[in-house]
Structure formats: structure tokens, C-alpha cells
Amino acid sequence: MGLVTIGGRSGIELMMSFVSDRARWSDAQLLAGVAARDERAFSAFYRRHLPMIVGWCVRRTRDPELAADLTAEVFAAALVSAARYEPTHESATGWLLGIARNVLGHSVRHGQVDARARERLGASCLIVEDADLAVVLEIAAGQDGAAGHLLAELPADERTAVRARVIEERAYGEIARSLGCSEMVVRKRVSRGLARLRAGLATR
């Protein structure tokens, strides 16, 4: 999915830009940045939660193309709603899954994928990054294909993190507590694991 292109910089964005590594920001900080039209904040939020949302959509639709479409709408809706986000937990996973349930429910009721948020933003504002999406879709759809075999070959720490995030749909905080490490460590393991999977699929 491509990332969102938003013009203009607010005072809040300028203030937050002093922290350059947005991967270290909390979900609440990232969504505050998104609300302030910080493109990099949205990119970090999107990459952090993409595996979980794609996996959720695949398991409920059993259709990779439909899941990709729903995923795009979920993140578009998150972008539209970012200013209204009120942090009640360490992670925004519950909030984002609530959006996903609403998008899926609206789509089922109307017999077509909800596109209201993307229409509000403009169709070109949100594009899925095919490389990331292809890897996550393959893993989420099943472990019998190429991605599943490559997943089994990952270093144990990366395999455990990717499996917990993509297949089991667990929040980073929960995974970190079960592994006895920080959320940042888990995020890095998921990121490295997905990167290895992308590279492995590219050579097959």
C-alpha cells in the first residue's frame, strides 16, 4: 500500500518532528502525528499494524483480494478518525480492530467493500504497498505455501514474533510480555522477519 500524501505542516507536526525515529513512538503519539498531517507518523503506524489487520481480514473473508481492499479502507478510516483517538490502552490495536469490524460489517450489509473513507480522502491518497501486503497475505492465508516454508526457516526469535503478530493477531505489548522483552524488540523482530520473507519470495 502506498503511503498517504498530505500537504502542509502544522505547529504540532513541527514540534513532533524533533523526534526523528517514529518507530519508537507510542501508538498515541503516532496518531497525534497523523492527526497533525505527519506523513511519516502514518507510515510508522501503518507498518506497525499492517500484519495484524491483513491477517484479521484474510481470516474473515478467505479472499486475499477482498482482504487487501478492506485493509486499505481500514487504514483510510483510521487516518480520517485519528484526531478523535483517545488512548485508553498501551496499544491502539483494539481501536483499529473496532474500525476493521465496522468496515467489514458495513461491507457485508451493503454487499460491497466499504470505501467511504477512501472517497473522503481521494482514491489516490491511500495505496497498499504490494511487497509488504503480498508477504503478509501469504502468511495469513496459510502456512503450506512458499511464505509458510520460508517462515519455518526464519531465526527462532523472528519466526516466533511474526507468527504471534500475523497468524495469532496478538498485540505487540502482549507478545513482549510473553517473551520477556520490550515492544521495540518485538517490532524489530517482526520487521526483520518480514524483510527476510520478502527477500525469500522475490528469489522464488
C-alpha contacts under 8 A as a table, 3 or more apart, distances in Angstrom:
res1	aa1	res2	aa2	distance
1	M	72	A	7.40
1	M	126	L	6.84
1	M	127	I	4.04
1	M	128	V	1.41
1	M	129	E	2.90
1	M	130	D	5.79
1	M	132	D	7.82
1	M	133	L	7.14
2	G	126	L	5.98
2	G	127	I	3.91
2	G	128	V	4.65
2	G	129	E	4.73
3	L	39	E	7.75
3	L	42	F	7.72
3	L	43	S	6.29
3	L	125	C	7.41
3	L	126	L	5.82
3	L	127	I	6.13
3	L	128	V	7.30
3	L	129	E	7.66
4	V	39	E	6.45
4	V	42	F	7.39
4	V	43	S	7.78
4	V	125	C	5.16
4	V	126	L	5.24
4	V	127	I	7.55
5	T	39	E	6.66
5	T	125	C	6.02
5	T	126	L	7.95
6	I	37	R	6.28
6	I	38	D	7.81
6	I	39	E	6.60
7	G	37	R	7.53
8	G	37	R	7.27
9	R	13	E	6.01
9	R	14	L	6.77
9	R	36	A	7.47
9	R	37	R	6.67
9	R	38	D	7.39
10	S	13	E	5.14
10	S	14	L	6.33
10	S	36	A	6.19
10	S	37	R	7.41
11	G	14	L	5.08
11	G	15	M	6.19
12	I	15	M	5.09
12	I	16	M	6.14
12	I	33	G	7.63
12	I	36	A	6.24
13	E	16	M	5.07
13	E	17	S	5.94
13	E	33	G	6.23
13	E	36	A	5.57
13	E	37	R	7.04
13	E	38	D	5.97
14	L	17	S	5.16
14	L	18	F	7.26
15	M	18	F	6.08
16	M	19	V	5.89
16	M	33	G	7.16
17	S	20	S	5.86
19	V	22	R	6.87
21	D	24	R	5.88
21	D	25	W	7.49
22	R	25	W	5.08
22	R	30	L	7.26
22	R	40	R	7.18
22	R	41	A	6.14
22	R	44	A	6.22
23	A	44	A	5.74
24	R	184	M	7.01
25	W	28	A	7.91
25	W	29	Q	5.74
25	W	30	L	6.13
26	S	29	Q	5.16
26	S	30	L	6.23
26	S	90	E	7.70
26	S	91	S	7.57
27	D	30	L	5.02
27	D	31	L	6.09
27	D	45	F	6.95
27	D	90	E	7.55
27	D	91	S	5.92
27	D	92	A	5.85
28	A	31	L	5.23
28	A	32	A	6.14
28	A	85	Y	7.84
28	A	86	E	7.89
28	A	87	P	6.04
28	A	91	S	7.79
28	A	92	A	7.28
29	Q	32	A	5.06
29	Q	33	G	6.17
30	L	33	G	4.94
30	L	34	V	6.13
30	L	41	A	5.07
30	L	42	F	6.84
30	L	44	A	7.44
30	L	45	F	6.25
31	L	34	V	4.77
31	L	35	A	6.06
31	L	41	A	7.20
31	L	42	F	7.37
31	L	45	F	7.53
31	L	82	A	5.45
31	L	83	A	7.30
31	L	85	Y	7.28
32	A	35	A	5.08
32	A	36	A	6.26
32	A	82	A	6.93
32	A	83	A	6.69
33	G	36	A	4.90
33	G	37	R	6.35
33	G	38	D	5.11
33	G	41	A	5.53
33	G	42	F	7.47
34	V	37	R	5.00
34	V	38	D	5.09
34	V	39	E	6.80
34	V	41	A	5.66
34	V	42	F	5.36
34	V	79	L	6.71
34	V	82	A	6.38
34	V	83	A	7.81
35	A	38	D	7.37
35	A	79	L	7.36
35	A	82	A	5.26
35	A	83	A	4.81
38	D	41	A	5.34
38	D	42	F	6.65
39	E	42	F	5.30
39	E	43	S	6.35
40	R	43	S	4.88
40	R	44	A	6.20
41	A	44	A	5.19
41	A	45	F	6.16
42	F	45	F	5.04
42	F	46	Y	5.88
42	F	79	L	7.71
43	S	46	Y	5.12
43	S	47	R	6.15
44	A	47	R	5.26
44	A	48	R	6.06
45	F	48	R	5.14
45	F	49	H	6.32
46	Y	49	H	5.46
46	Y	50	L	5.62
46	Y	75	F	7.22
47	R	50	L	5.32
47	R	51	P	7.75
48	R	51	P	7.54
48	R	187	R	7.31
49	H	52	M	5.55
49	H	53	I	6.32
49	H	93	T	7.54
50	L	53	I	5.28
50	L	54	V	5.99
50	L	71	T	8.00
50	L	133	L	7.98
51	P	54	V	5.38
51	P	55	G	6.02
51	P	136	V	5.80
51	P	165	R	6.70
51	P	166	V	5.06
52	M	55	G	5.20
52	M	56	W	6.10
52	M	165	R	5.98
52	M	166	V	5.20
52	M	167	I	7.85
52	M	169	E	5.14
52	M	170	R	7.52
53	I	56	W	5.04
53	I	57	C	6.17
53	I	71	T	6.46
53	I	97	L	7.35
53	I	100	A	7.56
54	V	57	C	5.13
54	V	58	V	6.05
54	V	67	A	6.44
54	V	68	A	6.93
54	V	71	T	6.02
54	V	133	L	7.66
54	V	136	V	6.79
54	V	137	L	6.60
54	V	140	A	7.45
54	V	166	V	7.96
55	G	58	V	5.16
55	G	59	R	6.17
55	G	136	V	7.09
55	G	137	L	6.90
55	G	140	A	4.92
55	G	141	A	7.64
55	G	166	V	5.68
55	G	167	I	6.42
55	G	169	E	6.94
56	W	59	R	5.42
56	W	60	R	6.43
56	W	169	E	6.97
57	C	60	R	5.28
57	C	61	T	6.08
57	C	67	A	4.94
57	C	68	A	7.89
57	C	70	L	6.96
57	C	71	T	7.00
57	C	100	A	7.95
58	V	61	T	5.30
58	V	62	R	5.18
58	V	63	D	6.13
58	V	64	P	5.99
58	V	67	A	5.22
58	V	137	L	7.15
58	V	140	A	6.49
58	V	141	A	6.31
59	R	62	R	5.59
59	R	140	A	7.27
59	R	141	A	7.13
61	T	64	P	7.81
61	T	66	L	7.03
61	T	67	A	6.56
62	R	67	A	7.84
62	R	141	A	7.28
63	D	66	L	5.34
63	D	67	A	6.01
64	P	67	A	4.94
64	P	68	A	6.13
64	P	137	L	6.39
64	P	141	A	7.52
65	E	68	A	5.13
65	E	69	D	6.37
66	L	69	D	5.10
66	L	70	L	6.16
66	L	113	V	7.74
67	A	70	L	5.07
67	A	71	T	5.99
68	A	71	T	5.03
68	A	72	A	6.31
68	A	128	V	7.73
68	A	133	L	7.54
69	D	72	A	5.26
69	D	73	E	6.49
69	D	113	V	7.14
70	L	73	E	5.12
70	L	74	V	6.15
70	L	100	A	7.82
70	L	103	V	7.13
70	L	104	L	7.14
70	L	113	V	6.56
70	L	114	D	7.38
71	T	74	V	5.05
71	T	75	F	6.40
71	T	100	A	7.84
72	A	75	F	5.46
72	A	76	A	6.17
72	A	126	L	6.83
72	A	127	I	7.01
72	A	128	V	6.46
73	E	76	A	4.94
73	E	77	A	5.99
73	E	103	V	7.26
73	E	114	D	6.88
73	E	115	A	6.01
73	E	116	R	7.87
73	E	117	A	6.41
73	E	118	R	6.25
74	V	77	A	5.12
74	V	78	A	6.17
74	V	96	L	7.66
74	V	99	I	6.24
74	V	100	A	5.53
74	V	103	V	6.60
75	F	78	A	4.84
75	F	79	L	6.14
76	A	79	L	5.06
76	A	80	V	6.32
76	A	117	A	5.49
76	A	118	R	5.70
76	A	121	L	7.55
76	A	126	L	6.66
77	A	80	V	5.03
77	A	81	S	6.07
77	A	99	I	7.18
77	A	117	A	5.04
77	A	118	R	7.47
78	A	81	S	5.04
78	A	82	A	5.69
78	A	96	L	7.02
78	A	99	I	7.24
79	L	82	A	5.27
80	V	83	A	7.61
80	V	117	A	6.78
80	V	121	L	7.84
81	S	84	R	5.51
81	S	85	Y	6.75
82	A	85	Y	5.29
87	P	90	E	7.44
87	P	91	S	7.99
87	P	92	A	7.22
89	H	92	A	6.91
90	E	173	G	7.50
91	S	94	G	7.40
91	S	171	A	7.31
91	S	172	Y	7.77
91	S	173	G	7.20
92	A	95	W	5.21
92	A	96	L	6.14
93	T	96	L	5.11
93	T	97	L	6.04
93	T	171	A	6.50
94	G	97	L	5.11
94	G	98	G	6.12
95	W	98	G	5.07
95	W	99	I	6.52
96	L	99	I	5.08
96	L	100	A	6.29
97	L	100	A	4.78
97	L	101	R	6.13
98	G	101	R	5.15
98	G	102	N	6.30
99	I	102	N	5.09
99	I	103	V	6.14
100	A	103	V	5.08
100	A	104	L	6.08
101	R	104	L	5.14
101	R	105	G	5.90
102	N	105	G	5.06
102	N	106	H	6.04
103	V	106	H	5.26
103	V	107	S	6.11
103	V	113	V	7.83
103	V	114	D	5.97
104	L	107	S	5.01
104	L	108	V	6.16
104	L	113	V	7.56
104	L	114	D	7.48
105	G	108	V	5.18
105	G	109	R	6.18
106	H	109	R	5.18
106	H	110	H	6.15
106	H	113	V	7.77
106	H	114	D	6.23
107	S	110	H	5.32
107	S	111	G	5.75
107	S	112	Q	5.08
107	S	113	V	4.58
107	S	114	D	4.98
108	V	111	G	5.16
108	V	112	Q	6.75
108	V	113	V	7.64
110	H	113	V	7.90
115	A	118	R	5.33
115	A	119	E	6.05
116	R	119	E	5.11
116	R	120	R	6.18
117	A	120	R	5.03
117	A	121	L	6.25
118	R	121	L	5.03
118	R	122	G	5.67
118	R	123	A	5.45
118	R	125	C	7.39
118	R	126	L	7.16
119	E	122	G	4.98
119	E	123	A	5.79
121	L	125	C	6.11
122	G	125	C	5.52
123	A	126	L	6.68
124	S	127	I	6.73
128	V	133	L	7.01
129	E	132	D	5.82
129	E	133	L	6.15
130	D	133	L	5.03
130	D	134	A	5.78
131	A	134	A	5.42
131	A	135	V	6.57
131	A	198	R	6.78
132	D	135	V	5.46
132	D	136	V	6.35
132	D	194	L	7.60
132	D	198	R	7.29
133	L	136	V	5.22
133	L	137	L	5.88
134	A	137	L	5.18
134	A	138	E	6.15
135	V	138	E	5.30
135	V	139	I	6.35
135	V	147	A	6.85
135	V	194	L	7.11
135	V	197	L	6.72
135	V	198	R	6.10
135	V	201	L	7.86
136	V	139	I	5.17
136	V	140	A	5.94
136	V	166	V	7.07
136	V	194	L	7.87
137	L	140	A	5.11
137	L	141	A	5.83
138	E	141	A	5.26
138	E	142	G	6.55
138	E	143	Q	7.78
138	E	145	G	7.31
138	E	146	A	7.94
138	E	147	A	5.85
138	E	148	G	7.53
139	I	142	G	5.62
139	I	143	Q	6.00
139	I	147	A	5.70
139	I	148	G	5.90
139	I	151	L	7.95
139	I	166	V	7.31
139	I	167	I	7.26
140	A	143	Q	7.69
140	A	166	V	6.35
140	A	167	I	5.71
142	G	145	G	6.89
142	G	148	G	6.89
143	Q	146	A	7.89
143	Q	147	A	6.83
143	Q	148	G	3.84
143	Q	149	H	6.89
144	D	147	A	7.85
144	D	148	G	5.47
144	D	149	H	6.87
145	G	148	G	5.26
145	G	149	H	6.47
146	A	149	H	5.23
146	A	150	L	6.18
146	A	201	L	7.14
147	A	150	L	5.00
147	A	151	L	5.92
147	A	197	L	6.67
147	A	201	L	6.93
148	G	151	L	4.98
148	G	152	A	6.40
149	H	152	A	5.19
149	H	153	E	6.62
150	L	153	E	5.06
150	L	154	L	6.56
150	L	197	L	6.32
150	L	200	G	6.97
151	L	154	L	5.36
151	L	159	R	6.10
151	L	197	L	6.93
152	A	159	R	6.82
153	E	159	R	7.87
154	L	158	E	6.23
154	L	159	R	5.31
154	L	193	G	6.84
154	L	196	R	7.73
155	P	158	E	5.48
155	P	159	R	6.02
156	A	159	R	5.06
156	A	160	T	6.05
157	D	160	T	5.30
157	D	161	A	6.29
157	D	189	R	6.88
158	E	161	A	5.12
158	E	162	V	6.04
158	E	189	R	4.83
158	E	190	V	6.04
158	E	192	R	7.03
158	E	193	G	5.18
159	R	162	V	5.27
159	R	163	R	5.95
159	R	193	G	6.74
160	T	163	R	5.22
160	T	164	A	6.07
161	A	164	A	5.20
161	A	165	R	6.13
161	A	175	I	7.37
161	A	186	V	6.23
161	A	189	R	6.15
161	A	190	V	5.52
162	V	165	R	5.20
162	V	166	V	5.74
162	V	167	I	7.58
162	V	189	R	7.43
162	V	190	V	5.00
162	V	193	G	6.47
162	V	194	L	7.37
163	R	166	V	5.46
163	R	167	I	5.11
163	R	168	E	6.45
164	A	167	I	5.89
164	A	168	E	4.84
164	A	169	E	6.32
164	A	170	R	5.77
164	A	175	I	6.91
165	R	168	E	5.87
165	R	169	E	4.92
165	R	170	R	5.15
165	R	171	A	6.75
165	R	172	Y	7.21
165	R	175	I	7.81
165	R	190	V	7.60
166	V	169	E	5.37
166	V	170	R	7.75
170	R	174	E	6.55
170	R	175	I	6.57
171	A	174	E	5.33
171	A	175	I	6.33
172	Y	175	I	5.11
172	Y	176	A	6.03
172	Y	183	E	5.70
172	Y	186	V	6.66
172	Y	187	R	7.11
173	G	176	A	5.08
173	G	177	R	6.24
173	G	182	S	7.84
173	G	183	E	5.66
174	E	177	R	5.22
174	E	178	S	6.30
175	I	178	S	5.20
175	I	179	L	6.18
175	I	183	E	7.72
175	I	186	V	7.23
176	A	179	L	5.17
176	A	180	G	5.81
176	A	181	C	5.07
176	A	182	S	5.39
176	A	183	E	5.25
176	A	185	V	7.81
176	A	186	V	6.13
177	R	180	G	5.05
177	R	181	C	6.48
177	R	182	S	7.57
181	C	185	V	6.54
181	C	186	V	7.37
182	S	185	V	5.28
182	S	186	V	6.59
183	E	186	V	5.06
183	E	187	R	6.14
184	M	187	R	5.07
184	M	188	K	6.19
185	V	188	K	5.16
185	V	189	R	6.25
186	V	189	R	5.08
186	V	190	V	6.22
187	R	190	V	5.14
187	R	191	S	6.05
188	K	191	S	4.99
188	K	192	R	5.99
189	R	192	R	5.15
189	R	193	G	5.91
190	V	193	G	5.05
190	V	194	L	6.09
191	S	194	L	5.29
191	S	195	A	6.16
192	R	195	A	5.03
192	R	196	R	6.22
193	G	196	R	5.17
193	G	197	L	6.25
194	L	197	L	4.95
194	L	198	R	6.09
195	A	198	R	5.09
195	A	199	A	6.25
196	R	199	A	5.12
196	R	200	G	6.05
197	L	200	G	4.98
197	L	201	L	6.05
198	R	201	L	5.26
198	R	202	A	6.15
199	A	202	A	5.13
199	A	203	T	6.68
200	G	203	T	5.49
200	G	204	R	6.78
201	L	204	R	5.29
